[in-house]
């Protein structure tokens, strides 16, 4: 059986080479994560602004609904909640 120290000495050392760019790789990944976070916040802010503009524009340009009386007024929830003697007066 071969001695463990002999096996370690015969194995090429690739670990030192692999650690050379480790710190740069870590900082690159940290920068990418921060960039994605900023991009996500920017998208949410843009969505909120677009929804606000759409809500304001829709509210301003919405046509006024005419609340005139119709023949179906007797079936409205307001009429269903009115007392029986008031129904003849209201409609």
C-alpha positions as CSV (number, residue, x, y, z in Angstrom):
1,X,0.0,0.0,0.0
2,X,1.2,3.5,-0.9
3,X,1.8,6.0,1.8
4,X,-0.7,8.8,1.9
5,X,2.0,11.5,1.9
6,X,3.5,10.0,-1.3
7,X,0.1,10.2,-3.0
8,X,-0.4,13.8,-2.0
9,X,3.0,14.7,-3.3
10,X,2.4,13.0,-6.7
11,X,-1.0,14.7,-7.2
12,X,-0.7,17.9,-9.3
13,X,-1.8,21.0,-7.4
14,X,-4.7,22.5,-9.3
15,X,-6.3,24.0,-6.3
16,X,-4.0,27.1,-6.2
17,X,-4.8,27.9,-9.8
18,X,-8.5,27.6,-9.3
19,X,-8.5,30.1,-6.4
20,X,-6.7,32.8,-8.4
21,X,-9.9,34.2,-9.9
22,X,-12.2,33.3,-7.0
23,X,-12.5,36.8,-5.5
24,X,-13.1,38.5,-8.9
25,X,-15.8,35.9,-9.6
26,X,-17.5,36.5,-6.3
27,X,-17.5,40.3,-6.8
28,X,-18.8,39.9,-10.3
29,X,-21.7,37.8,-9.0
30,X,-22.5,40.3,-6.3
31,X,-22.5,43.1,-8.9
32,X,-24.9,41.1,-11.1
33,X,-27.2,40.5,-8.1
34,X,-27.3,44.2,-7.3
35,X,-27.9,45.1,-10.9
36,X,-30.9,42.6,-11.1
37,X,-32.3,44.1,-7.9
38,X,-32.1,47.7,-9.2
39,X,-33.6,46.5,-12.5
40,X,-36.5,44.9,-10.7
41,X,-37.2,48.0,-8.6
42,X,-37.1,50.1,-11.7
43,X,-39.6,47.8,-13.5
44,X,-42.0,48.0,-10.5
45,X,-41.7,51.8,-10.4
46,X,-42.4,52.0,-14.1
47,X,-45.4,49.7,-13.7
48,X,-46.8,51.9,-10.9
49,X,-46.3,55.1,-12.9
50,X,-48.0,53.5,-16.0
51,X,-50.9,52.3,-13.8
52,X,-51.3,55.7,-12.3
53,X,-51.3,57.5,-15.6
54,X,-53.8,55.0,-17.0
55,X,-56.1,55.4,-14.0
56,X,-56.0,59.2,-14.3
57,X,-56.4,59.2,-18.1
58,X,-59.3,56.7,-17.8
59,X,-61.0,58.7,-15.1
60,X,-60.7,61.9,-17.0
61,X,-61.8,60.6,-20.4
62,X,-64.6,58.3,-19.1
63,X,-68.0,59.3,-20.4
64,X,-70.5,60.5,-17.9
65,X,-73.1,57.8,-17.3
66,X,-76.7,59.0,-17.4
67,X,-78.6,57.8,-14.4
68,X,-82.0,58.4,-15.9
69,X,-85.0,56.4,-14.8
70,X,-85.8,53.3,-16.8
71,X,-88.6,50.8,-16.8
72,X,-86.4,48.3,-14.9
73,X,-86.1,50.6,-11.9
74,X,-88.5,48.4,-10.0
75,X,-86.0,45.5,-10.0
76,X,-83.2,47.6,-8.5
77,X,-81.7,46.8,-5.1
78,X,-82.9,50.2,-3.9
79,X,-86.5,49.3,-4.6
80,X,-86.1,45.9,-3.1
81,X,-85.0,47.5,0.2
82,X,-87.8,50.1,0.2
83,X,-90.9,49.4,2.3
84,X,-94.0,48.3,0.4
85,X,-96.0,51.5,0.9
86,X,-93.0,53.6,-0.4
87,X,-92.8,51.7,-3.7
88,X,-95.8,53.3,-5.2
89,X,-94.5,56.7,-4.4
90,X,-91.0,56.1,-5.7
91,X,-91.7,54.5,-8.9
